[in-house]
Amino acid sequence: MKQRAEITFEIEETIVHREGSQIARAYCFGCAQEVLVAPSRVASLISGLSEREIFRRLEAGALHFFENEVLMICLNDLLASGQDAIVNIESDLPAMSGDRNR
C-alpha cells in the first residue's frame, strides 16, 4: 500500500510602498464612498496583477477609476474583485477629486 503525504504552504506577503503621495483618498462614484486610489503601476504592486491585466479589467468595465492628470484606480474595487491582499496604509493621504468615474 502506497502512502501519500500532502504538504501545504501558506505564504503571507507584506508590500511596503514608500511613494505615499501616489496613493490617495478620493470619492469613488462606483463605490459611493471615499476610498483609496492609486495609479496602475502601484495598483499592480498591491494586487499582484500585471498592469496589462488591470487595463483589461478597466476596458471591460470591471473596475472603478477616474482620470485627472493620471489614471487612478479604486483599490477598494480592485481588491474586492477576487484578490487576497490587505492594504495597510498608516500615513495621512491627500484627497483627490475625480472628473470621471465609470
NUFILUM-232849 format. One line per 8 residues: number of its first residue (from 0); for each residue z, x negated, y negated of N, C-alpha, C, O. Coordinates in nm, 3 decimals. Layout:
NUM) Z/X/Y/Z/X/Y/Z/X/Y/Z/X/Y  ...
// end
This chain:
0) 0.000/-0.084/0.117/0.000/0.000/0.000/0.000/-0.089/-0.125/0.081/-0.181/-0.136  -0.091/-0.062/-0.218/-0.100/-0.139/-0.341/-0.005/-0.082/-0.445/0.014/0.039/-0.456  0.054/-0.174/-0.521/0.140/-0.132/-0.632/0.065/-0.156/-0.762/-0.012/-0.251/-0.776  0.091/-0.069/-0.855/0.024/-0.081/-0.984/0.129/-0.081/-1.095/0.217/0.005/-1.099  0.119/-0.177/-1.183/0.211/-0.185/-1.297/0.132/-0.152/-1.423/0.021/-0.201/-1.444  0.190/-0.069/-1.506/0.125/-0.032/-1.632/0.210/-0.085/-1.746/0.330/-0.057/-1.754  0.147/-0.160/-1.835/0.216/-0.219/-1.949/0.158/-0.158/-2.076/0.036/-0.156/-2.094  0.246/-0.110/-2.162/0.204/-0.050/-2.289/0.258/-0.134/-2.403/0.377/-0.164/-2.407
8) 0.171/-0.170/-2.496/0.212/-0.244/-2.614/0.209/-0.151/-2.734/0.112/-0.079/-2.755  0.316/-0.152/-2.810/0.319/-0.078/-2.936/0.320/-0.181/-3.048/0.403/-0.271/-3.051  0.227/-0.165/-3.140/0.215/-0.261/-3.250/0.244/-0.189/-3.381/0.189/-0.082/-3.408  0.331/-0.248/-3.460/0.361/-0.195/-3.592/0.317/-0.298/-3.694/0.353/-0.415/-3.686  0.237/-0.254/-3.791/0.187/-0.344/-3.894/0.243/-0.304/-4.029/0.260/-0.185/-4.059  0.270/-0.403/-4.108/0.308/-0.379/-4.247/0.208/-0.451/-4.335/0.187/-0.572/-4.321  0.145/-0.377/-4.424/0.049/-0.436/-4.516/0.114/-0.440/-4.653/0.158/-0.338/-4.705  0.118/-0.559/-4.711/0.172/-0.574/-4.846/0.055/-0.599/-4.938/-0.017/-0.699/-4.924
16) 0.036/-0.510/-5.031/-0.076/-0.522/-5.125/-0.018/-0.552/-5.262/0.053/-0.469/-5.318  -0.047/-0.668/-5.316/0.014/-0.714/-5.441/-0.060/-0.668/-5.566/-0.007/-0.682/-5.676  -0.178/-0.616/-5.552/-0.254/-0.572/-5.669/-0.218/-0.428/-5.702/-0.304/-0.339/-5.697  -0.092/-0.405/-5.735/-0.041/-0.270/-5.756/-0.113/-0.191/-5.862/-0.114/-0.068/-5.858  -0.174/-0.258/-5.958/-0.244/-0.185/-6.063/-0.367/-0.112/-6.009/-0.420/-0.024/-6.077  -0.413/-0.148/-5.891/-0.529/-0.081/-5.833/-0.490/0.048/-5.762/-0.574/0.135/-5.742  -0.363/0.061/-5.724/-0.314/0.185/-5.665/-0.241/0.259/-5.775/-0.158/0.202/-5.846  -0.272/0.387/-5.789/-0.213/0.464/-5.899/-0.177/0.604/-5.851/-0.215/0.647/-5.742
24) -0.104/0.673/-5.935/-0.077/0.814/-5.912/-0.177/0.894/-5.996/-0.202/0.860/-6.112  -0.232/0.998/-5.937/-0.325/1.084/-6.009/-0.321/1.223/-5.947/-0.278/1.239/-5.833  -0.365/1.321/-6.022/-0.370/1.457/-5.969/-0.496/1.472/-5.885/-0.607/1.443/-5.930  -0.477/1.518/-5.762/-0.589/1.543/-5.672/-0.613/1.694/-5.669/-0.526/1.770/-5.627  -0.731/1.737/-5.711/-0.762/1.879/-5.712/-0.775/1.934/-5.570/-0.747/2.052/-5.548  -0.816/1.851/-5.475/-0.827/1.895/-5.336/-0.692/1.920/-5.273/-0.675/2.016/-5.197  -0.595/1.835/-5.304/-0.458/1.850/-5.251/-0.373/1.940/-5.340/-0.269/1.990/-5.298  -0.418/1.961/-5.463/-0.345/2.040/-5.564/-0.207/1.983/-5.592/-0.109/2.056/-5.607
32) -0.201/1.850/-5.599/-0.075/1.783/-5.631/-0.101/1.639/-5.676/-0.212/1.588/-5.661  0.001/1.576/-5.730/-0.009/1.435/-5.768/0.002/1.351/-5.642/0.093/1.371/-5.561  -0.090/1.257/-5.625/-0.096/1.174/-5.505/-0.122/1.029/-5.544/-0.146/0.998/-5.661  -0.116/0.941/-5.446/-0.157/0.802/-5.466/-0.307/0.793/-5.443/-0.360/0.852/-5.349  -0.376/0.721/-5.530/-0.520/0.700/-5.517/-0.547/0.550/-5.524/-0.471/0.475/-5.585  -0.657/0.508/-5.462/-0.692/0.367/-5.460/-0.843/0.352/-5.448/-0.911/0.442/-5.399  -0.896/0.238/-5.494/-1.039/0.211/-5.474/-1.070/0.192/-5.326/-0.979/0.169/-5.245  -1.196/0.200/-5.290/-1.236/0.196/-5.149/-1.189/0.071/-5.076/-1.150/0.078/-4.960
40) -1.192/-0.044/-5.143/-1.150/-0.169/-5.077/-1.004/-0.162/-5.036/-0.967/-0.200/-4.925  -0.920/-0.113/-5.126/-0.777/-0.103/-5.098/-0.752/0.008/-4.995/-0.669/-0.009/-4.906  -0.823/0.119/-5.007/-0.809/0.228/-4.910/-0.847/0.180/-4.771/-0.787/0.222/-4.672  -0.946/0.092/-4.763/-0.987/0.035/-4.635/-0.875/-0.049/-4.574/-0.847/-0.038/-4.454  -0.811/-0.131/-4.654/-0.700/-0.214/-4.606/-0.583/-0.129/-4.557/-0.523/-0.158/-4.453  -0.552/-0.025/-4.630/-0.437/0.060/-4.596/-0.464/0.142/-4.471/-0.376/0.155/-4.386  -0.584/0.197/-4.459/-0.614/0.288/-4.348/-0.660/0.218/-4.221/-0.650/0.275/-4.112  -0.712/0.096/-4.234/-0.767/0.028/-4.117/-0.912/0.066/-4.091/-0.972/0.016/-3.995
48) -0.969/0.152/-4.174/-1.110/0.189/-4.161/-1.195/0.090/-4.239/-1.148/0.028/-4.334  -1.320/0.077/-4.201/-1.411/-0.006/-4.280/-1.448/0.070/-4.406/-1.440/0.193/-4.411  -1.490/-0.003/-4.509/-1.537/0.064/-4.630/-1.656/0.154/-4.599/-1.671/0.261/-4.658  -1.741/0.110/-4.508/-1.857/0.190/-4.470/-1.814/0.325/-4.412/-1.873/0.428/-4.445  -1.711/0.324/-4.327/-1.662/0.450/-4.269/-1.601/0.539/-4.376/-1.617/0.661/-4.373  -1.531/0.479/-4.471/-1.475/0.558/-4.582/-1.587/0.623/-4.661/-1.576/0.741/-4.697  -1.695/0.550/-4.690/-1.808/0.607/-4.763/-1.877/0.717/-4.682/-1.923/0.816/-4.739  -1.886/0.700/-4.550/-1.943/0.806/-4.466/-1.862/0.934/-4.480/-1.917/1.043/-4.495
56) -1.729/0.919/-4.476/-1.642/1.037/-4.488/-1.652/1.099/-4.627/-1.646/1.222/-4.640  -1.667/1.017/-4.729/-1.685/1.070/-4.865/-1.814/1.151/-4.874/-1.814/1.261/-4.929  -1.922/1.096/-4.820/-2.052/1.164/-4.826/-2.050/1.294/-4.746/-2.120/1.389/-4.780  -1.971/1.298/-4.638/-1.960/1.418/-4.556/-1.866/1.522/-4.618/-1.854/1.633/-4.567  -1.800/1.485/-4.727/-1.707/1.577/-4.792/-1.573/1.585/-4.722/-1.498/1.681/-4.742  -1.541/1.485/-4.640/-1.417/1.487/-4.563/-1.298/1.426/-4.636/-1.185/1.435/-4.588  -1.321/1.363/-4.751/-1.212/1.301/-4.826/-1.215/1.345/-4.972/-1.322/1.367/-5.029  -1.098/1.356/-5.031/-1.087/1.386/-5.174/-1.105/1.257/-5.253/-1.061/1.150/-5.209
64) -1.169/1.266/-5.367/-1.191/1.148/-5.451/-1.224/1.193/-5.593/-1.249/1.310/-5.619  -1.223/1.097/-5.684/-1.277/1.118/-5.818/-1.332/0.986/-5.868/-1.296/0.879/-5.817  -1.418/0.995/-5.967/-1.477/0.875/-6.026/-1.448/0.871/-6.174/-1.477/0.966/-6.247  -1.393/0.762/-6.219/-1.386/0.728/-6.361/-1.474/0.605/-6.373/-1.595/0.615/-6.356  -1.415/0.491/-6.404/-1.493/0.367/-6.400/-1.508/0.318/-6.257/-1.602/0.246/-6.224  -1.414/0.359/-6.172/-1.410/0.317/-6.032/-1.393/0.440/-5.944/-1.326/0.536/-5.983  -1.453/0.438/-5.827/-1.433/0.545/-5.730/-1.291/0.535/-5.676/-1.253/0.433/-5.620  -1.212/0.640/-5.692/-1.073/0.642/-5.646/-1.060/0.745/-5.534/-1.105/0.859/-5.547
72) -0.999/0.703/-5.424/-0.987/0.786/-5.305/-0.843/0.833/-5.291/-0.749/0.755/-5.310  -0.826/0.959/-5.257/-0.694/1.018/-5.236/-0.635/0.962/-5.107/-0.687/0.989/-4.998  -0.527/0.884/-5.118/-0.465/0.825/-4.999/-0.394/0.929/-4.915/-0.386/0.915/-4.793  -0.344/1.034/-4.978/-0.280/1.143/-4.905/-0.380/1.204/-4.807/-0.348/1.225/-4.690  -0.499/1.233/-4.855/-0.605/1.291/-4.773/-0.655/1.191/-4.669/-0.677/1.228/-4.553  -0.673/1.067/-4.708/-0.723/0.964/-4.617/-0.628/0.943/-4.500/-0.672/0.939/-4.385  -0.500/0.930/-4.528/-0.403/0.903/-4.421/-0.375/1.026/-4.338/-0.334/1.015/-4.222  -0.397/1.144/-4.394/-0.378/1.268/-4.319/-0.497/1.297/-4.228/-0.489/1.384/-4.141
80) -0.607/1.225/-4.246/-0.729/1.252/-4.169/-0.731/1.176/-4.036/-0.836/1.127/-3.994  -0.616/1.168/-3.972/-0.613/1.110/-3.839/-0.571/0.965/-3.832/-0.576/0.906/-3.725  -0.530/0.907/-3.941/-0.488/0.767/-3.940/-0.338/0.758/-3.925/-0.264/0.830/-3.992  -0.291/0.671/-3.837/-0.149/0.644/-3.820/-0.112/0.526/-3.908/-0.110/0.412/-3.863  -0.083/0.555/-4.031/-0.045/0.449/-4.125/0.063/0.503/-4.217/0.068/0.623/-4.247  0.147/0.416/-4.261/0.253/0.453/-4.352/0.235/0.371/-4.479/0.224/0.249/-4.472  0.233/0.437/-4.591/0.221/0.367/-4.718/0.356/0.369/-4.785/0.412/0.476/-4.809  0.410/0.252/-4.815/0.538/0.242/-4.884/0.516/0.157/-5.008/0.505/0.035/-5.000
88) 0.510/0.222/-5.121/0.488/0.152/-5.246/0.609/0.176/-5.333/0.638/0.290/-5.370  0.680/0.069/-5.366/0.807/0.084/-5.435/0.797/0.062/-5.584/0.892/0.095/-5.656  0.688/0.008/-5.634/0.678/-0.019/-5.777/0.635/0.106/-5.853/0.584/0.201/-5.794  0.657/0.106/-5.983/0.609/0.215/-6.067/0.458/0.205/-6.076/0.404/0.097/-6.101  0.392/0.315/-6.056/0.246/0.314/-6.055/0.194/0.385/-6.179/0.251/0.485/-6.222  0.086/0.334/-6.237/0.030/0.400/-6.354/-0.036/0.532/-6.317/-0.086/0.548/-6.205  -0.036/0.625/-6.408/-0.103/0.753/-6.386/-0.247/0.741/-6.430/-0.278/0.668/-6.525  -0.335/0.812/-6.362/-0.477/0.812/-6.398/-0.520/0.957/-6.410/-0.460/1.045/-6.350
96) -0.623/0.981/-6.487/-0.679/1.116/-6.494/-0.819/1.111/-6.435/-0.895/1.018/-6.464  -0.852/1.208/-6.354/-0.982/1.209/-6.288/-1.078/1.306/-6.354/-1.039/1.412/-6.401  -1.205/1.266/-6.357/-1.309/1.353/-6.411/-1.356/1.450/-6.306/-1.365/1.571/-6.328  -1.387/1.394/-6.189/-1.446/1.475/-6.083/-1.361/1.464/-5.960/-1.296/1.362/-5.936  -1.361/1.567/-5.884/-1.295/1.569/-5.755/-1.378/1.659/-5.667/-1.441/1.753/-5.716  -1.381/1.633/-5.540/-1.468/1.714/-5.454/-1.421/1.855/-5.447/-1.483/1.937/-5.379
// end
